[in-house]
Amino acid sequence: MNIVETVAPALPRRSRFRVLRRTNLMLGALIIVALVCVAIVSLFWTPVPPAKMQIIHKLLPPFGFGLLGTDQLGHDVLSMLMAGCWNSLSISVSAVAIGGTLGTIIGVTVAAQRGLLEALVMRACDVIFALPPILSAMILGAFLGTGRETAIIAIAVFMVPVFARGALASALQAWSRDYVLAARAIGNTQLAITVRHVLPNIMGSIIVQATIQLGLAILTEAGLAYLGLSVPPPAPTWGRMLADAQTYFQAAPWLALLPGLAIALSVLGFNLLGDGLRDLLDPREATR
């Protein structure tokens, strides 16, 4: 009787956790889908061309001229936010795709080889972690010049060790499984085992990690743009909108609040989506 009384209250609590996890997944997916739609629409239409200056209408508040007002040069803020959404998402997705692919390849390769290669790769990861993306972008900018490519490379370089370590940890667990031991026993090569057995079984964790890292990439790109190391003017970015707005914060606080909210919302969306996918793709989480 005591056992029943102890277990019974846990069932509703577990159900509540499952509902919360599904809510995180749905809410995160809704936010990201909305941002992607805005980014795609901005390629074909914005209320006003983002680069169009209308000095006569400068620093007008929301609904004073356009839905979200204008900046110090008369640019339509809504149009700049829409175009900045495309720039931020495209740079972040490209960087995470490049860094994630290279890092995953390195991680599964090291898991198959082990030994000296593992020690060398881990030390290289430590060195890269010691150089934050902004510092990497400054170094690259000195050689390549500032721009979209520099931002993508700088963020991707920082993402490689993150994915390499994550893929290595997951792959090492996969290599200890019975199905991998059976594949080795019948004479499959390391490459065949990695492609047929290891990669498919760690892909869920890689996808979750990529989703969460996209939020970090958005923040990093905003920081690079704030320092002028991302897409050059007149193309708008959320980070540069923040940098331009700091002088006018008291007179026009919406110029800083709106891009700041856009950055926060995108990071929140990717984090919620990543948490939801982790719970969905990890069978251990589903049973908790």
C-alpha positions in Angstrom: 0.0 0.0 0.0 2.8 2.3 0.7 4.4 1.6 -2.6 1.1 2.5 -4.4 0.9 5.7 -2.5 4.5 6.6 -3.4 4.2 5.8 -7.1 0.8 7.2 -7.8 1.7 10.9 -7.4 4.7 10.5 -9.7 2.5 9.6 -12.7 0.8 13.0 -13.1 4.2 14.7 -12.5 5.8 12.6 -15.3 2.8 13.5 -17.6 3.3 17.2 -16.8 7.0 16.9 -17.8 6.1 15.3 -21.1 3.6 18.0 -21.8 6.2 20.6 -21.0 8.7 19.0 -23.3 6.2 18.9 -26.2 5.3 22.5 -25.5 9.0 23.5 -25.7 9.3 21.7 -29.1 6.2 23.2 -30.5 6.9 26.7 -29.3 10.5 26.6 -30.5 9.5 25.2 -33.9 6.8 27.9 -34.2 9.3 30.7 -33.5 12.0 29.3 -35.9 9.4 28.7 -38.7 8.2 32.3 -38.3 11.7 33.7 -38.4 12.6 31.6 -41.5 9.4 32.8 -43.2 10.3 36.5 -42.4 13.8 35.9 -43.7 12.6 34.4 -47.0 9.9 37.0 -47.5 12.5 39.8 -47.0 14.4 38.5 -50.1 11.4 39.5 -52.3 9.5 42.2 -50.3 9.9 44.6 -47.5 7.6 47.6 -46.7 10.4 50.0 -47.8 13.8 49.1 -49.4 16.0 48.6 -46.3 18.8 50.9 -47.7 16.4 53.7 -48.6 17.1 56.9 -46.5 14.3 59.3 -45.8 16.0 62.0 -43.6 12.8 64.0 -43.4 11.2 61.1 -41.5 14.2 60.3 -39.2 13.8 59.1 -35.6 10.0 58.7 -35.8 8.5 56.3 -33.2 6.6 53.2 -34.0 3.4 53.9 -35.9 4.7 57.4 -36.5 6.0 56.4 -39.9 5.7 52.8 -40.7 4.8 50.0 -38.3 8.1 50.2 -36.2 9.3 53.7 -36.9 12.5 54.9 -38.4 16.2 55.3 -37.4 18.5 58.3 -37.4 18.8 58.2 -41.2 15.2 57.6 -41.9 15.5 53.9 -42.7 12.3 51.9 -42.0 13.1 49.8 -38.9 10.7 47.0 -39.9 12.3 46.6 -43.3 15.8 46.5 -41.7 14.7 43.9 -39.1 13.3 41.7 -41.9 16.5 42.0 -44.0 18.7 41.6 -40.9 16.8 38.3 -40.1 18.0 36.9 -43.4 21.6 38.0 -42.9 21.7 36.6 -39.3 20.1 33.3 -40.1 22.0 32.7 -43.4 25.4 33.4 -41.8 24.6 31.3 -38.7 23.2 28.3 -40.5 26.1 28.3 -43.0 28.7 28.5 -40.2 27.0 25.8 -38.1 26.7 23.6 -41.2 30.3 23.9 -42.1 31.6 23.6 -38.5 29.2 20.8 -37.7 30.2 18.7 -40.7 33.9 19.1 -40.2 33.6 18.6 -36.4 31.5 15.5 -36.8 33.9 14.0 -39.3 36.8 14.7 -37.0 35.0 13.2 -34.0 33.9 9.9 -35.5 37.4 9.5 -37.1 39.1 10.0 -33.8 36.7 7.6 -32.1 37.6 4.9 -34.6 41.4 5.5 -34.4 41.9 6.6 -30.7 45.5 6.7 -29.5 47.8 9.6 -30.3 45.3 11.1 -32.8 42.7 11.6 -30.0 45.3 13.4 -27.8 46.4 15.6 -30.7 42.8 16.5 -31.7 41.8 17.3 -28.1 44.7 19.6 -27.7 43.9 21.4 -30.9 40.3 21.8 -29.7 41.7 23.4 -26.5 43.7 25.9 -28.6 40.7 26.9 -30.7 38.5 27.3 -27.6 41.2 29.7 -26.3 40.5 32.0 -29.3 36.9 33.3 -29.1 35.0 33.8 -32.5 35.3 37.6 -32.3 39.1 37.5 -31.9 39.3 34.9 -34.7 37.2 37.3 -36.9 39.5 40.2 -36.1 42.5 38.1 -37.2 40.8 36.8 -40.3 39.6 40.3 -41.1 43.2 41.6 -41.2 43.9 39.1 -44.0 40.6 38.6 -45.8 38.8 41.8 -45.1 35.5 42.1 -43.2 32.4 40.6 -44.7 29.9 37.7 -44.8 32.6 35.1 -45.6 34.8 36.3 -42.7 32.0 36.0 -40.2 31.0 32.5 -41.5 34.6 31.2 -41.3 35.2 32.7 -37.8 32.0 31.2 -36.4 32.6 27.9 -38.2 36.2 27.6 -36.8 34.8 28.0 -33.3 32.1 25.4 -34.0 34.4 22.6 -35.2 35.8 21.6 -31.7 32.3 21.8 -30.2 31.0 19.3 -32.6 34.2 17.3 -32.6 34.0 16.7 -28.9 30.3 16.0 -29.0 30.6 13.5 -31.8 33.6 11.9 -30.2 31.8 11.3 -26.9 28.7 9.9 -28.7 30.8 7.8 -31.1 32.8 6.2 -28.3 29.6 5.1 -26.6 28.4 3.7 -30.0 31.7 1.7 -30.4 31.1 0.0 -27.1 27.7 -1.3 -28.2 27.0 -5.0 -29.0 26.0 -4.4 -32.6 29.3 -2.6 -33.3 31.2 -5.5 -31.6 29.3 -7.9 -33.8 30.1 -5.9 -36.9 33.8 -6.0 -36.0 33.7 -9.7 -35.3 32.4 -10.5 -38.8 35.3 -8.5 -40.3 33.8 -5.0 -41.2 36.3 -2.3 -41.6 36.4 0.8 -39.3 35.1 2.9 -42.2 32.1 0.6 -42.8 31.2 0.4 -39.2 31.4 4.2 -38.8 29.2 4.8 -41.8 26.7 2.0 -41.3 26.4 1.9 -37.5 28.1 4.7 -35.6 26.9 7.8 -37.6 23.2 6.8 -37.8 23.1 6.2 -34.1 24.7 9.5 -33.1 23.0 11.6 -35.7 20.2 12.5 -33.2 22.6 14.0 -30.8 24.4 15.9 -33.6 21.1 17.4 -34.8 20.2 18.5 -31.2 23.7 20.0 -30.8 23.4 21.8 -34.1 20.1 23.3 -33.2 21.3 24.6 -29.8 24.6 25.9 -31.4 22.5 27.9 -33.9 21.4 30.1 -31.0 25.0 30.7 -30.0 25.9 31.4 -33.7 23.1 34.1 -33.8 24.6 35.8 -30.7 28.1 35.5 -32.1 27.1 37.0 -35.5 25.4 39.9 -33.7 28.6 40.5 -31.7 30.6 40.5 -34.9 28.2 42.8 -36.6 28.3 45.1 -33.6 32.0 45.5 -34.1 31.7 45.9 -37.8 33.2 42.5 -38.7 30.1 41.0 -40.4 28.1 42.0 -43.5 29.2 45.5 -44.6 26.8 48.4 -45.0 24.3 49.1 -46.4 23.1 45.6 -45.8 21.3 45.6 -42.4 22.2 43.3 -39.5 20.7 43.1 -36.1 24.1 43.6 -34.4 24.9 46.7 -36.4 21.4 48.1 -35.7 22.3 47.8 -32.0 25.6 49.5 -32.5 24.0 52.4 -34.4 21.2 52.8 -31.9 23.4 53.2 -28.8 24.0 56.9 -29.5 20.2 57.5 -29.7 19.0 55.3 -26.9 17.5 58.1 -24.8 15.8 59.8 -27.7 14.8 56.6 -29.6 15.0 53.5 -27.3 13.0 51.4 -29.8 16.1 51.4 -32.1 18.0 49.2 -29.6 15.0 47.4 -28.1 13.6 46.0 -31.3 16.8 44.3 -32.7 17.7 43.2 -29.2 14.3 41.5 -28.9 14.8 39.9 -32.3 18.1 38.4 -31.2 16.7 37.2 -27.9 13.6 35.7 -29.6 15.7 33.8 -32.2 18.1 32.4 -29.5 15.1 31.4 -27.3 13.5 29.7 -30.3 16.6 27.6 -31.1 17.1 26.7 -27.5 13.5 25.6 -27.0 13.7 23.6 -30.3 17.0 22.0 -29.2 15.6 21.0 -25.8 12.5 19.6 -27.4 14.4 17.6 -30.0 16.7 16.2 -27.4 13.8 14.9 -25.4 12.2 13.6 -28.6 15.3 11.9 -30.1 16.8 10.6 -26.8 14.8 7.5 -25.7 16.3 7.8 -22.2 14.6 11.2 -21.8 11.3 9.9 -23.0 11.1 7.5 -20.1 11.8 10.0 -17.4 
